[in-house]
């Protein structure tokens, strides 16, 4: 039971499959009761110090009490008075040591770290070319959300992010969540596609008909984490592609879903359809969103992750919604040419992609003025 809008599966905790939205005082009431299967109108929340049952109706403020405090909540003068001098009466805040100057010096931290998005930056963007000899990183189904791609909830010590934090000397009880560490790319890239509900259909079925869930994939038939597979491919200069079904990237417009995908070395996402904002975010991070023709899917093409892929038509000059060709070379040597719609939809998005993403594009624009 929660009062925020983060109510989808595994968002608050990996083991939570359903959440119920309620007002903040009702959340407190359920917390006092310690269970959700309670009728708050007839059952007590607990027992008072006098041994008598305490009911919600005894704690809930009356209309008169609410009316009494509302003028303070709606009066702008109250906020001006309280925030006129923020440093007053904030001894703990004032005691925090902070550097001065215009450039942050990035001290070692597992919470905030210098992101790598401008590493190797130059004023001239590298030429964009076709994608050669790529491998599939994941084969996903329909309705993959941005929380599947980049979870914001807690994570285990056995996850890639958990292993990394333990190596940095952070104890398990101080992990907090992906969301709280979104300022550190080392945590966030390890969390990309690591949601425990991710179903990578590249993985074989278990004898009982189930499939391993979580951030796992295959390299040459061997199971490993998505992060380890991605670093394996990047170290060898092998580009990767994510394949998916309908409504890829649905859910909240989480920027790290695109950032993490790019940092894993993924060059393209091929899906049946995209959620509007996530499609745009992928382009903004230099990742190609590509759409299957109406009758095609990775399932109908018989892809299993063992193939090699070459994407043709980029080097000759991209245009909005251009048709590109995915050349598929199967393990048995047979080949297949698949037409794909490039979902770079506007001329300015072409420029973003040509510059390697919106961040280097904007920086070059600023430095050129």
C-alpha positions, 0 to 999 in steps of 0.5 A: 500500500503506497501513496505514490504512483509507482504502483507496477510490479516489482517497482517498490521491491523485487518480490512485490507483484501488486500495489494499492494506491491510497492517501498518505494517512491511509498508508500510515493506517495500514502500516500501523495495522501491519497488514492489508487484509483489514477492514479499517471501518470495523477492525482496530489498528492496534491496541493502545497503552491502556489495553483498549483497541484503537480504531482509525475513526479515533485517529482520523482528523475531523473536518473542523481540524482540517479546516483549522490548518488549511489557511496555513497550507494555502497562504503564500506568506507561510512559505515565504517566511519559512524559506526566506532564510534556508540556512537558519535553523538547518545546522546539519545542512550547514555543516556539510562540507562543500567545494567552491568554484564553478567546476565540480571536482568529482570526488570518489562516490558510489552515489554521484560519479562523472558520467562517461557520455562526453568521454572522447568528445571532439568537435567533429562527430565520427561518421555514422556507418552500417552496423556489421556482424552484430549479436542479439543481446536479448529476445524480449516479448511484448509490453517491456516497460522502462522499469523492466529495462532500468529498474528503480527499486531495490536490488540483491547483493548477487546482482551485478550492481550489488557485486560492484557496491560490495567491491567498493566497500558498501555493505548490503544494508546501505545499497538503497535502490537503483533510483537513489543511485541514479547519479552513478552510471556504474550502478545504473548500467549494471542494473539495465535489463536486470529487473527480476521480472525481465523475461529473456526468451533467448534462454531455454525452458527449464524441465518444468516449463519455466524460464529463468527470469532476471537479467540473464542472457546467453553467450555461445549457449552459456548463461550469463548476466546481461551486463557481463555479456554486454561487456564481453561483446564491447571488449571485442568490438561486437555491436549488439541488438535488442529484439522485442515485440509490441509496446517496447518502452511503455511506462514512465519516461525513464531516461536511464532506460535509454542511457543504460541501453547505450552504455551496454553497447546496444546499437539498435532496438528492433521491435514491433512498436515503440512507446513514443517517449522511449523511442525519442530517448533512444535516438537521443542516446544514439541508439537506433529504434527500428520497427518490423514490418507488420507481418514480421517479428523476431519469432516469425523469422525464427531468431534464437540469438545464435545469428549474426546481423548486419544492418545496411543503409545507414552509411549511404545517408539516413532520412526520417523513417527510411527503410533499412535492411537487416541481413541475418546470417544463421548458424547453419550459414543460411541468410535472410534479408529483413526490411526494417523501418527506421524510427528516426522520425524527424530531421532534427533526430537525424542530426542527434543520431549523426552526432552520437546523441543529443548530449554531444549535439548540444555541447557542439552547438554551445561550443560553436557559438 
